[in-house]
Amino acid sequence: MSGEIEYGPVVVNQPGADPRIGYYDDDEYDDERDCPLAVVYYCEPPFTAASGYSFVDLSWLAPVDTDSLWNRRLKLQRILADRNLAAFQRRKPSYSYKRLFEFSIELSFVNTVLTDRMVSARMNEGLIGGRRVFISY
């Protein structure tokens, strides 16, 4: 593992592109580079052959937070909804079907991470280190 970024869900901030949510799985070392590249899947484990993986610069990785997950979820939902709207309007979708498939499995991964966080928060309510909420009306 390199630096402060842990393996698992991460935000990939590639310059000139929208931030994406991926799964940081490993490092790949190349003799021609001084630093390793991160191996990132844009889907949830276990990884599928159809999803493939990307090599990204380690400096593009950031820890995932709930705001990043929600923002990416909304963006992916809009992209996938546009495909349905394009079909209704009899126009060509903005993205290829291969790319839409990649977006759909990324959305599935984002939803899984959000669900895991919600369940974890619920399980830790009231425990030491957890939060207690008192609602009065």
C-alpha positions as CSV (number, residue, x, y, z in Angstrom):
1,M,0.0,0.0,0.0
2,S,1.3,3.4,-0.8
3,G,1.0,6.7,1.1
4,E,-2.1,7.5,3.1
5,I,-4.7,6.1,0.6
6,E,-5.9,2.7,1.7
7,Y,-7.0,0.0,-0.6
8,G,-10.8,0.0,-1.2
9,P,-13.2,2.6,-2.3
10,V,-11.6,5.8,-3.5
11,V,-12.4,9.0,-5.5
12,V,-10.4,9.2,-8.7
13,N,-9.8,12.9,-9.6
14,Q,-8.3,12.6,-13.1
15,P,-7.5,16.1,-14.4
16,G,-10.0,17.3,-17.0
17,A,-12.6,14.6,-16.1
18,D,-15.5,14.2,-13.6
19,P,-14.5,12.6,-10.4
20,R,-15.2,8.9,-10.4
21,I,-15.7,6.3,-7.6
22,G,-13.5,3.2,-7.9
23,Y,-12.0,0.4,-6.0
24,Y,-8.3,0.8,-5.4
25,D,-7.1,-2.8,-5.6
26,D,-3.3,-2.8,-6.1
27,D,-0.2,-1.0,-7.3
28,E,1.5,-1.7,-10.6
29,Y,5.2,-1.0,-10.8
30,D,6.8,0.0,-14.1
31,D,10.6,0.2,-14.6
32,E,10.2,3.4,-16.6
33,R,8.3,5.3,-13.9
34,D,9.7,6.5,-10.5
35,C,6.4,5.8,-8.7
36,P,3.8,3.0,-9.1
37,L,0.4,3.3,-10.7
38,A,-2.8,2.4,-8.9
39,V,-4.9,-0.4,-10.3
40,V,-8.5,0.8,-10.0
41,Y,-11.8,-1.0,-10.9
42,Y,-14.9,1.0,-11.4
43,C,-17.1,-1.7,-10.0
44,E,-17.6,-3.7,-6.8
45,P,-15.6,-6.8,-5.9
46,P,-15.5,-9.5,-7.0
47,F,-14.4,-7.9,-10.2
48,T,-15.8,-8.9,-13.5
49,A,-13.9,-9.4,-16.7
50,A,-16.3,-7.1,-18.5
51,S,-15.5,-4.2,-16.2
52,G,-11.8,-4.2,-16.7
53,Y,-9.4,-2.0,-14.7
54,S,-7.5,1.2,-15.2
55,F,-4.0,2.3,-14.2
56,V,-4.2,5.7,-12.6
57,D,-1.7,8.0,-11.1
58,L,-1.6,7.7,-7.3
59,S,-1.8,11.5,-7.0
60,W,-5.3,11.3,-8.5
61,L,-6.7,9.2,-5.6
62,A,-8.5,10.6,-2.6
63,P,-10.3,9.0,0.3
64,V,-14.0,8.5,-0.5
65,D,-16.5,10.5,1.5
66,T,-20.3,10.6,1.5
67,D,-20.6,13.8,-0.5
68,S,-18.4,12.4,-3.3
69,L,-20.6,9.2,-3.3
70,W,-23.9,11.2,-3.5
71,N,-22.6,13.6,-6.2
72,R,-21.3,10.7,-8.3
73,R,-24.6,8.8,-7.8
74,L,-26.6,11.8,-9.1
75,K,-24.3,12.2,-12.1
76,L,-24.5,8.6,-13.0
77,Q,-28.3,8.5,-12.6
78,R,-28.6,11.6,-15.0
79,I,-26.4,9.9,-17.6
80,L,-28.4,6.7,-17.5
81,A,-31.7,8.5,-17.5
82,D,-30.5,10.5,-20.6
83,R,-30.2,7.1,-22.4
84,N,-33.9,6.5,-21.8
85,L,-34.8,10.0,-22.8
86,A,-32.8,9.7,-26.0
87,A,-34.7,6.5,-26.9
88,F,-38.0,8.3,-26.3
89,Q,-36.9,11.3,-28.4
90,R,-35.6,9.0,-31.1
91,R,-32.1,10.4,-30.9
92,K,-28.7,8.8,-30.5
93,P,-27.6,8.5,-26.8
94,S,-24.8,10.7,-25.6
95,Y,-22.7,7.6,-24.7
96,S,-22.0,4.2,-26.4
97,Y,-23.8,1.2,-24.9
98,K,-20.4,-0.1,-23.7
99,R,-19.8,3.1,-21.8
100,L,-23.4,3.1,-20.4
101,F,-22.8,-0.5,-19.1
102,E,-19.6,0.8,-17.4
103,F,-21.6,3.6,-15.8
104,S,-24.3,1.2,-14.6
105,I,-21.8,-1.1,-12.8
106,E,-20.1,2.0,-11.3
107,L,-23.5,3.1,-10.1
108,S,-24.0,-0.3,-8.5
109,F,-20.7,0.0,-6.7
110,V,-21.5,3.6,-5.5
111,N,-24.9,2.3,-4.1
112,T,-23.2,-0.6,-2.4
113,V,-20.7,1.7,-0.6
114,L,-23.5,4.1,0.4
115,T,-25.5,1.2,1.8
116,D,-22.5,-0.2,3.7
117,R,-22.0,3.2,5.3
118,M,-25.6,3.5,6.3
119,V,-25.7,0.0,7.8
120,S,-22.5,0.6,9.7
121,A,-23.8,3.9,11.1
122,R,-27.0,2.2,12.2
123,M,-25.1,-0.6,13.8
124,N,-22.9,1.8,15.8
125,E,-25.6,4.1,17.1
126,G,-25.5,4.5,20.8
127,L,-22.2,2.6,21.1
128,I,-19.0,4.2,22.5
129,G,-17.7,6.2,19.7
130,G,-21.1,6.2,18.0
131,R,-23.6,9.0,18.1
132,R,-26.8,9.2,20.0
133,V,-29.7,11.2,18.7
134,F,-32.6,12.4,20.9
135,I,-35.5,13.8,19.0
136,S,-38.2,15.6,21.0
137,Y,-41.4,17.2,19.8
